[in-house]
Amino acid sequence: MEYEEIPHNPSPEKLSLGETTPLEEKITGLLGLVLYGEDYDLAMEKSLEFSNSPDNLLKGCAFICFGHLARLYGKLDLEKVIPIFKANQHTEDPVLKGKMEDAISDITFFLKVEDLFL
């Protein structure tokens, strides 16, 4: 795996779940928005949207972004996020499960909350 710089200003089409946007562009678009954007509400909205994707790579990216949002903004809409984690807690996809565990660790650490995801 090679490190790849995430673009700072993703174009709006990269933030769409439409079929015409390649998977990699969707992932880098969401990461760019979350890591470098200044609009928490938009970043949260798009992360929630991607977390409902049927594609586990997009879903995993959204989970990681929830952790980044907790770290960068010190807040997260837990009323919306917790049900998404709970709905996916029995996934058999080891990569998605790992991303969920990483995100939960970040969220509980940066928001100083415990036992929310049990």
C-alpha positions as CSV (number, residue, x, y, z in Angstrom):
1,M,0.0,0.0,0.0
2,E,1.3,3.4,-1.0
3,Y,0.5,6.7,0.8
4,E,-1.7,8.9,-1.2
5,E,-2.2,12.6,-0.5
6,I,-5.9,13.5,0.0
7,P,-7.0,16.5,-2.0
8,H,-7.9,19.5,0.1
9,N,-10.8,20.8,-1.9
10,P,-12.9,17.9,-3.3
11,S,-15.3,18.8,-6.2
12,P,-19.0,18.3,-5.4
13,E,-19.3,15.4,-7.8
14,K,-16.9,13.4,-5.7
15,L,-19.3,13.7,-2.8
16,S,-22.1,12.0,-4.7
17,L,-23.0,8.4,-4.3
18,G,-24.1,8.4,-8.0
19,E,-22.9,5.6,-10.2
20,T,-20.9,7.7,-12.5
21,T,-18.3,8.7,-9.8
22,P,-15.5,6.1,-9.4
23,L,-15.3,4.5,-6.0
24,E,-11.8,5.9,-5.2
25,E,-13.0,9.4,-6.0
26,K,-15.9,9.1,-3.7
27,I,-13.6,7.9,-0.9
28,T,-11.0,10.6,-1.4
29,G,-13.8,13.2,-1.8
30,L,-15.3,12.4,1.6
31,L,-11.9,12.2,3.3
32,G,-10.9,15.6,1.8
33,L,-14.1,17.2,3.0
34,V,-13.8,15.8,6.5
35,L,-10.1,16.4,7.0
36,Y,-9.7,19.8,5.3
37,G,-13.2,21.3,5.0
38,E,-14.5,23.8,7.5
39,D,-18.1,22.9,7.4
40,Y,-18.9,20.4,10.1
41,D,-22.6,20.1,9.1
42,L,-21.8,19.2,5.5
43,A,-19.1,16.8,6.6
44,M,-21.4,15.1,9.0
45,E,-24.3,15.0,6.4
46,K,-22.0,13.4,3.8
47,S,-20.5,10.9,6.3
48,L,-24.0,9.9,7.3
49,E,-25.0,9.5,3.6
50,F,-22.0,7.3,2.9
51,S,-22.5,5.2,6.0
52,N,-25.8,4.0,4.4
53,S,-24.1,2.9,1.2
54,P,-24.4,-0.8,0.3
55,D,-20.7,-0.7,-0.5
56,N,-18.6,-1.7,2.5
57,L,-15.6,0.4,1.4
58,L,-17.7,3.5,1.3
59,K,-19.4,2.6,4.5
60,G,-16.0,1.9,6.2
61,C,-14.7,5.3,5.0
62,A,-17.8,7.0,6.6
63,F,-17.0,5.2,9.9
64,I,-13.4,6.4,9.8
65,C,-14.7,9.9,9.0
66,F,-16.9,9.8,12.1
67,G,-13.7,9.3,14.2
68,H,-12.0,12.2,12.3
69,L,-15.0,14.5,13.0
70,A,-14.8,13.6,16.7
71,R,-11.1,14.4,16.7
72,L,-11.2,17.6,14.7
73,Y,-14.4,19.2,16.0
74,G,-14.8,17.6,19.4
75,K,-18.4,16.7,18.7
76,L,-20.5,14.2,16.8
77,D,-24.2,13.8,16.3
78,L,-24.3,10.6,18.4
79,E,-28.1,10.3,18.1
80,K,-27.6,9.6,14.4
81,V,-24.3,7.9,14.5
82,I,-24.9,5.3,17.3
83,P,-27.8,3.6,15.4
84,I,-25.6,3.2,12.3
85,F,-22.9,1.5,14.3
86,K,-25.4,-0.8,16.0
87,A,-27.0,-1.7,12.7
88,N,-23.6,-2.8,11.4
89,Q,-22.2,-4.4,14.6
90,H,-22.7,-8.0,13.3
91,T,-21.0,-7.5,10.0
92,E,-18.9,-10.4,8.8
93,D,-16.6,-8.2,6.7
94,P,-13.4,-8.0,8.7
95,V,-12.2,-4.8,7.1
96,L,-15.5,-3.0,7.9
97,K,-15.4,-4.4,11.4
98,G,-11.8,-3.1,11.9
99,K,-12.8,0.4,10.6
100,M,-15.7,0.4,13.0
101,E,-13.5,-0.5,15.9
102,D,-11.0,2.2,15.0
103,A,-13.8,4.8,14.7
104,I,-15.3,3.7,18.1
105,S,-11.9,4.0,19.7
106,D,-11.4,7.5,18.3
107,I,-15.0,8.7,19.2
108,T,-14.8,7.4,22.8
109,F,-11.4,8.9,23.3
110,F,-11.9,12.3,21.7
111,L,-15.5,12.8,23.0
112,K,-14.7,11.3,26.4
113,V,-17.6,8.9,26.3
114,E,-17.8,5.3,27.1
115,D,-20.2,2.4,26.6
116,L,-22.2,4.2,24.0
117,F,-21.8,1.5,21.4
118,L,-22.7,-1.6,23.5
